[in-house]
Amino acid sequence: KNKKKKMRIFLVVFVMGFHESISLSEDRCTTVLVGSEASGEGGPVTSHTVDCYSCDFRFSKVPARKVEPGSMRPVYKYRAEYPRFLGVGKGATYYESNTKKWSSAWAPETGDFAPIGYIPETEMEETYGYVDGGYGVMNEIGLTIGESTCAAELIAKPAGSDGSVALLDIRELTLIAMERCATSVCAVQTMGALAEAYGYYGADSSHVEAGEALTIADRVSGEAWVFHILADDTGASAVWTARRLKNREIAVVANQFIIGDIPGASSIESGFLFSANIRVVAARTGLWANGEPLNFAKTFGQPRGLLAPYATRRQWRIFSMALGEELSKTLLIDPDTVDEWGYDFAIELPPGQTFGSTSIMKALRDHYEGTKYDMTQGPASGPFGDPARFDPADNSAIFPHDYVTATQANDGGRFERAISIFRCSYSFVSQPALFHTTDNTQEKDYLNTPPAFWTAQYAPHSASYVLIFPQADHIPPSLATGSLHQVDSISQYWAHALVGNWAARFYLIAQPLVVEVRDDVDKQTRADFRDLLLRNKTPNQNELATFADAAAAAAVDRWWKLFWDLCARVKDGQRLDDRGAEKLNPTRIFYRASWLQQTGFFFNPQQGAHMNLFTNIPSQYYDLLNPRLQLALAFLAGMLFTIILLRCCCGCRAA
């Protein structure tokens, strides 16, 4: 057993040295799942940041459809980029008439938009309508799903690739669950059974994208489940497990499996479900020795080694925000010493303590501010505290004489990985069954809500959350329009992205102005939603659509105004504080003293790392460049010049 374990460790380490294995730029998402009591809002909550460089950020309302007995459902290959889909059957967003064709190769029923296979349709007479994003988000009954990609040991390719036969990826599985299920357990069992029967493949053929984790919640049962899946070793089936979250628990998945030991039997009653082949595949592949405890994460996941904080730091931060500073010190392992697999499956909140939808939104906007990992501090944040840390990549095409390779960047170092990240396509937080009528969450004054989720396109720290209702017949235009190919004035994404990029240059100066508007838009949308529910406790489809359209349009308008305002108020090393002054007198920004020391700005080398701007001056003469010494020398030189001038004048008069 020890020899097998040592061999496996050697192989894992060897693979990690290979740039394909744990490339940080490929990992995408963070998802937080909260039990029904822990939310304090009458039901479980899930969430998702879709952190992707090139993803289609639009949403589409997929209407319910009649099902013909004995019919087959088409299955499509995974595609993240715009257009995510092109054709009919997945809502108006994807119609050819609503798609700007940047590529002549895009056409319905061709390439990625042609089915790679078929599975039997549901036995239901009619499917549920739902909202489609990067994955299935929420259906009209209130089933909702978050996602996070996880590195895994076993890989398969989609049907049609080199003789591969696997039909289903995680996106297609979530869409099927949306169509067919009202409860989390139904979603788990449906996705698991179909993946076993028709084969599962990851988003690409790498280990990094081979596994997936879903966080699933629903309104019918009030339950919340975490679901893990990867291919089996034949490429024709799948290995999966799921674990139910207790009502007072919180789970965080940050690109790493979190389900640990698997019990002997799979049952709903025990809160554990898994595929029948789980031990067979683990033993057959040499990942597990029969008779030992089977830990799903450690058996089927891939460890990160030195890069472990990429996942574990986000877990720690969200748990610490939920528990509070004092409890975190007692209940959480120090984030610098926790092992590479991170924290336990979930934490349990003490009675009376909650972590609801607005708390999750705050967490999704975080860069570890106020902690020792604060990404707005230190030299990596630049002179003005920009929390963005671009992902490692080969940049030889950009800097041909000063570049790093992808392998050097991925294996040779790391930055902290924020929760709110520049490459976020959109984030969402599901709205539980009860909505607070006041901002004070301690007041037990609620209204029942229709199924809904809060969403913000682009990075959450530079975006406002608005509502989407799966029961409405369409998505607000600002959330169903646009692409990364071109800026437009309609989509929410571009209004947020322009503000975020402008503010990033002077982040610590500009971000407070952004937060003021961002939070005001959030507050106004929540107040308007409350007023809607007070007027009508059961708003119909048209009322929900009208409200969502108006709120989304108003938010985009505010953000465009904010962008133009920022362009004038913060620019060129200055901040305009009083535009009503008789004469403008902008505040000079200059640079933080700590950054000036780090860049060698000061002449005295003892004040910081010195950058020798005068390369011909020997270091022993640096003191001559001291500003105070220069002033004294200038004064003496002036006095000497005055004396000489007086002597000359006296000499002239004597002559």
SVG drawing of the C-alpha trace seen along z (x, -y; Angstrom):
<svg xmlns="http://www.w3.org/2000/svg" viewBox="-52 -105 93 109">
<polyline fill="none" stroke="black" stroke-width="0.4" points="0.0,0.0 2.8,-2.4 4.5,-1.7 1.3,-2.4 0.8,-5.6 4.4,-6.8 4.1,-6.0 0.8,-7.9 2.4,-10.9 5.3,-10.8 3.0,-10.7 0.8,-13.6 3.9,-15.7 5.3,-14.8 2.0,-15.8 1.8,-19.1 5.2,-20.0 3.4,-19.7 1.8,-23.1 -1.4,-21.4 -2.3,-20.1 -3.1,-23.0 -3.1,-26.0 -4.6,-28.8 -6.1,-30.7 -8.4,-27.8 -10.1,-27.4 -13.2,-29.6 -15.7,-29.8 -16.6,-30.2 -19.9,-28.9 -21.4,-29.3 -24.2,-27.1 -26.2,-28.0 -28.7,-25.8 -32.3,-26.9 -31.8,-27.9 -28.4,-29.5 -29.8,-31.8 -32.4,-33.3 -34.6,-33.8 -36.9,-30.8 -34.9,-28.5 -31.5,-27.5 -29.4,-29.9 -26.8,-29.1 -24.6,-31.3 -22.1,-31.4 -19.4,-33.6 -18.8,-32.6 -15.1,-33.5 -14.2,-33.0 -12.1,-35.0 -14.1,-34.3 -17.6,-33.2 -20.9,-34.4 -22.3,-36.6 -26.0,-36.6 -29.0,-34.9 -31.8,-33.3 -35.4,-32.3 -36.0,-28.8 -39.8,-28.3 -41.6,-25.2 -42.3,-22.8 -44.7,-19.9 -43.1,-16.4 -44.1,-13.8 -44.2,-10.3 -41.2,-8.3 -39.3,-11.3 -35.6,-12.0 -33.8,-15.0 -30.8,-16.4 -27.6,-16.8 -25.0,-19.5 -21.3,-19.8 -20.1,-22.1 -19.4,-25.6 -18.7,-28.6 -17.9,-31.4 -20.3,-33.7 -22.6,-32.5 -23.1,-29.8 -25.8,-28.3 -27.3,-29.3 -30.7,-28.2 -34.1,-27.5 -35.0,-25.4 -33.1,-27.3 -34.9,-30.7 -35.0,-33.9 -31.5,-35.1 -29.9,-32.4 -32.1,-33.0 -30.1,-33.7 -31.8,-37.0 -30.5,-38.0 -26.9,-37.0 -24.3,-39.3 -22.3,-37.0 -18.6,-37.9 -17.7,-34.6 -19.1,-33.3 -18.7,-29.8 -21.6,-30.3 -24.8,-28.7 -27.6,-26.7 -27.3,-22.9 -23.6,-23.1 -20.4,-22.8 -20.9,-23.3 -24.6,-24.0 -25.4,-20.6 -26.3,-17.7 -23.6,-15.2 -26.2,-12.7 -29.7,-12.1 -31.1,-10.8 -34.7,-9.7 -37.0,-12.6 -38.5,-12.9 -41.7,-11.1 -43.3,-14.4 -45.9,-15.8 -44.3,-19.2 -40.9,-20.4 -40.3,-23.3 -39.3,-26.7 -35.9,-28.0 -33.2,-30.5 -30.1,-29.5 -26.7,-31.2 -23.3,-29.5 -25.2,-26.6 -28.8,-26.1 -29.4,-28.8 -33.0,-28.5 -36.3,-27.0 -39.8,-28.3 -40.3,-26.1 -37.3,-27.4 -34.6,-24.7 -31.3,-26.6 -27.7,-25.4 -24.2,-26.9 -21.0,-25.5 -17.3,-25.3 -14.8,-23.4 -12.5,-21.0 -9.3,-19.3 -9.7,-15.5 -7.8,-12.3 -9.9,-10.8 -10.5,-12.4 -12.9,-11.7 -13.6,-13.5 -17.0,-14.3 -18.6,-11.9 -17.1,-12.2 -13.6,-13.1 -11.2,-10.3 -13.8,-7.6 -15.0,-8.9 -18.6,-8.2 -19.3,-10.4 -22.4,-12.5 -22.9,-14.7 -21.0,-17.6 -21.9,-19.6 -23.7,-22.4 -26.0,-19.9 -26.7,-18.0 -27.8,-21.2 -30.1,-22.1 -31.7,-18.7 -32.1,-19.0 -33.8,-22.3 -36.2,-20.8 -37.2,-17.8 -36.8,-18.5 -38.4,-20.4 -36.2,-19.2 -32.4,-19.0 -32.6,-15.2 -34.3,-14.8 -31.5,-16.9 -28.8,-14.8 -30.3,-11.5 -31.2,-12.6 -27.8,-14.0 -26.0,-11.1 -28.0,-8.4 -27.8,-10.0 -24.0,-10.6 -23.6,-6.9 -25.7,-5.8 -24.4,-8.1 -20.9,-9.1 -19.5,-12.3 -16.7,-14.6 -15.1,-17.8 -15.1,-21.2 -11.8,-20.3 -9.4,-17.3 -7.2,-18.5 -7.2,-17.3 -7.9,-20.9 -11.4,-20.8 -12.1,-17.1 -14.2,-17.4 -17.2,-19.5 -18.9,-20.5 -22.5,-21.8 -24.3,-23.4 -28.0,-22.7 -31.0,-24.2 -34.7,-24.2 -37.9,-25.7 -40.1,-22.5 -38.1,-20.4 -36.0,-23.3 -32.9,-21.1 -29.4,-21.9 -27.0,-19.4 -23.3,-19.4 -22.8,-17.3 -19.4,-16.1 -18.7,-14.3 -16.0,-13.2 -15.6,-10.7 -14.9,-7.0 -11.9,-5.2 -13.8,-3.8 -14.9,-7.2 -18.4,-5.8 -19.8,-6.4 -19.2,-8.6 -18.3,-8.6 -20.3,-10.9 -21.3,-11.6 -23.6,-14.0 -24.0,-15.1 -26.8,-16.9 -26.1,-20.1 -27.5,-20.4 -29.9,-23.3 -27.4,-25.4 -24.4,-24.6 -22.5,-26.6 -20.3,-25.0 -17.9,-26.7 -16.5,-25.2 -13.5,-27.1 -12.2,-24.8 -11.6,-21.8 -13.7,-18.9 -14.9,-19.1 -16.8,-15.9 -14.6,-13.5 -15.2,-10.1 -17.9,-8.0 -20.1,-5.8 -20.8,-2.1 -24.3,-2.7 -25.9,-5.3 -29.3,-6.6 -31.4,-9.7 -32.0,-9.1 -28.3,-9.2 -27.7,-12.4 -25.2,-10.6 -25.8,-9.5 -23.2,-8.1 -22.7,-6.0 -22.7,-2.3 -19.3,-2.1 -17.5,-4.5 -15.3,-1.8 -14.9,0.3 -13.4,-2.5 -11.3,-3.8 -9.8,-0.3 -9.4,0.5 -7.5,-2.7 -5.2,-2.2 -6.4,-5.4 -7.7,-3.5 -6.9,-0.3 -9.9,1.9 -10.7,2.0 -9.4,-1.5 -11.7,-4.5 -12.6,-6.1 -12.2,-9.9 -13.8,-11.2 -11.7,-14.5 -8.4,-12.8 -9.1,-9.8 -10.5,-11.5 -9.3,-15.1 -5.9,-16.4 -3.9,-18.2 -2.4,-21.6 0.6,-21.5 2.2,-25.0 -0.8,-26.4 -3.3,-25.2 -4.2,-28.7 -5.8,-29.4 -8.7,-27.3 -8.3,-27.2 -8.0,-30.9 -11.4,-31.6 -12.9,-28.9 -11.3,-30.4 -12.4,-34.0 -16.0,-33.2 -16.2,-30.9 -14.5,-33.7 -17.0,-36.3 -19.9,-34.0 -18.5,-33.1 -17.2,-36.5 -13.6,-37.4 -13.7,-35.8 -15.4,-32.5 -13.1,-32.2 -10.0,-32.2 -11.5,-29.4 -13.1,-27.2 -11.0,-27.7 -7.5,-26.3 -5.0,-29.1 -5.2,-29.6 -1.4,-29.5 -1.2,-26.1 -4.4,-24.3 -3.5,-21.4 -3.8,-21.4 -7.3,-19.9 -8.6,-22.8 -11.4,-22.9 -14.0,-20.4 -17.1,-19.9 -19.0,-22.7 -19.1,-24.8 -22.1,-25.1 -23.3,-28.5 -24.2,-29.0 -27.9,-29.4 -29.2,-32.9 -26.4,-33.7 -27.2,-33.9 -25.5,-34.3 -28.2,-35.2 -28.4,-36.5 -27.0,-40.0 -24.1,-38.6 -23.2,-36.3 -23.2,-39.3 -20.8,-41.0 -18.6,-38.0 -18.6,-37.7 -17.3,-41.3 -14.3,-40.6 -10.5,-40.9 -9.6,-40.0 -9.8,-43.6 -8.7,-44.2 -6.8,-40.9 -3.1,-40.2 -4.0,-39.0 -5.6,-42.3 -5.1,-42.6 -5.4,-46.4 -2.1,-46.6 1.5,-45.8 3.6,-46.2 1.5,-43.8 -1.4,-46.3 0.5,-49.0 0.6,-52.7 -3.2,-52.9 -4.3,-49.5 -5.6,-47.7 -6.7,-44.2 -6.6,-42.6 -3.9,-40.0 -3.9,-38.8 -3.6,-35.1 -0.3,-33.4 0.3,-33.0 2.9,-33.0 3.3,-36.7 6.1,-36.5 3.9,-38.0 3.3,-41.1 6.8,-41.5 9.2,-39.7 12.3,-40.8 10.9,-40.6 8.5,-37.6 7.7,-34.5 6.5,-31.2 3.2,-29.6 5.2,-26.9 7.4,-29.4 4.4,-31.5 2.2,-28.6 5.0,-26.6 7.2,-29.3 5.0,-31.6 1.5,-32.8 -0.5,-35.7 -3.5,-35.6 -6.7,-34.7 -9.6,-37.1 -13.2,-36.1 -14.3,-39.0 -12.2,-38.8 -11.8,-40.8 -12.6,-37.9 -16.1,-37.3 -18.8,-37.0 -21.6,-37.2 -22.5,-36.2 -25.8,-35.3 -27.3,-34.7 -30.6,-32.9 -33.4,-34.7 -34.9,-32.4 -38.6,-32.1 -38.7,-35.0 -37.7,-38.6 -36.8,-41.1 -38.9,-44.2 -36.3,-46.2 -32.5,-46.4 -32.4,-45.2 -32.1,-41.4 -32.8,-41.0 -36.4,-42.2 -38.6,-39.2 -40.7,-41.0 -40.8,-39.1 -42.7,-38.8 -43.1,-35.7 -41.4,-35.9 -41.7,-34.2 -38.7,-32.2 -36.0,-34.7 -32.2,-35.3 -30.0,-38.4 -27.5,-38.8 -24.7,-41.1 -22.7,-40.9 -18.9,-41.5 -16.9,-41.5 -19.2,-41.7 -17.1,-44.5 -17.9,-46.7 -21.5,-45.7 -25.0,-46.0 -27.4,-43.1 -30.7,-43.1 -33.5,-40.5 -34.4,-37.8 -37.6,-35.9 -37.8,-32.5 -41.6,-32.7 -41.4,-35.9 -41.6,-35.2 -38.4,-37.0 -35.0,-38.2 -34.5,-42.0 -32.7,-43.2 -29.7,-44.5 -29.0,-41.0 -29.7,-39.2 -27.7,-41.4 -24.1,-41.9 -20.8,-40.0 -17.1,-40.4 -16.4,-41.3 -17.7,-44.9 -18.8,-47.5 -22.5,-48.4 -24.7,-50.8 -27.4,-48.3 -25.8,-45.4 -25.2,-45.6 -21.9,-43.9 -20.3,-46.7 -21.5,-49.4 -20.0,-47.6 -16.8,-46.6 -16.0,-50.2 -16.5,-51.5 -14.4,-48.7 -11.5,-49.2 -11.5,-53.0 -11.6,-52.8 -8.9,-50.1 -6.2,-52.6 -6.8,-54.7 -8.6,-52.0 -8.3,-53.3 -9.3,-56.8 -12.1,-55.8 -13.6,-52.7 -15.4,-54.6 -17.2,-56.6 -18.1,-53.3 -19.3,-51.7 -21.6,-54.6 -23.5,-54.2 -23.3,-50.4 -24.8,-50.1 -27.4,-52.7 -28.6,-50.8 -28.7,-47.6 -30.7,-49.4 -33.1,-51.0 -33.8,-47.7 -34.5,-46.0 -36.8,-48.8 -38.7,-48.7 -39.0,-44.9 -40.4,-45.3 -43.0,-47.8 -44.0,-45.4 -44.6,-42.6 -46.5,-45.0 -48.8,-46.0 -49.4,-42.5 -48.4,-39.4 -48.6,-37.2 -47.4,-39.3 -48.2,-37.6 -45.8,-36.8 -46.3,-40.2 -45.8,-42.2 -42.6,-40.3 -41.3,-40.9 -42.2,-44.6 -40.5,-45.1 -37.3,-43.2 -37.1,-45.2 -37.5,-48.6 -35.0,-47.8 -32.3,-46.4 -32.7,-49.4 -32.5,-51.9 -29.4,-50.2 -27.6,-50.3 -28.5,-54.0 -27.0,-54.8 -23.8,-52.9 -23.3,-54.8 -23.7,-58.1 -21.2,-56.9 -18.7,-56.0 -18.8,-59.5 -18.7,-61.0 -15.6,-59.0 -13.9,-60.1 -14.1,-63.7 -13.7,-63.2 -10.7,-60.9 -8.1,-61.2 -4.5,-62.2 -3.2,-62.0 -6.0,-64.1 -9.4,-63.9 -12.1,-66.6 -13.7,-67.1 -15.7,-70.4 -17.0,-71.1 -19.1,-74.0 -16.0,-76.0 -15.5,-79.4 -12.2,-78.1 -11.4,-74.4 -8.7,-73.2 -8.3,-69.4 -6.8,-67.3 -3.4,-66.0 -3.2,-62.2 0.5,-61.5 1.6,-58.1 1.5,-56.2 4.7,-56.6 5.0,-52.8 5.0,-52.4 7.5,-55.2 9.9,-53.4 9.3,-50.1 10.1,-51.7 13.3,-53.4 11.8,-56.9 13.8,-58.4 17.4,-59.3 18.4,-58.0 18.8,-54.2 18.0,-53.6 14.4,-54.8 13.8,-52.0 15.2,-50.0 17.1,-52.5 16.6,-52.9 19.7,-54.7 18.4,-57.3 21.9,-58.8 23.9,-55.7 27.2,-57.6 27.2,-58.8 29.1,-56.4 27.1,-55.3 29.4,-57.1 28.1,-60.4 24.4,-59.5 24.3,-61.9 25.0,-64.8 21.6,-64.1 19.8,-64.5 17.2,-67.3 18.2,-69.1 21.8,-69.0 21.1,-70.3 19.2,-73.3 22.1,-74.1 24.6,-73.9 22.3,-76.2 22.2,-78.7 26.0,-78.7 26.4,-79.1 24.0,-82.0 25.9,-83.7 29.2,-83.2 27.8,-84.6 26.5,-87.7 29.9,-88.4 31.7,-88.1 29.1,-90.4 29.5,-93.0 33.3,-92.9 33.0,-93.4 30.6,-96.3 32.9,-98.0 35.9,-97.5 34.1,-99.1 33.2,-102.2 36.8,-102.6 38.1,-102.5"/>
</svg>
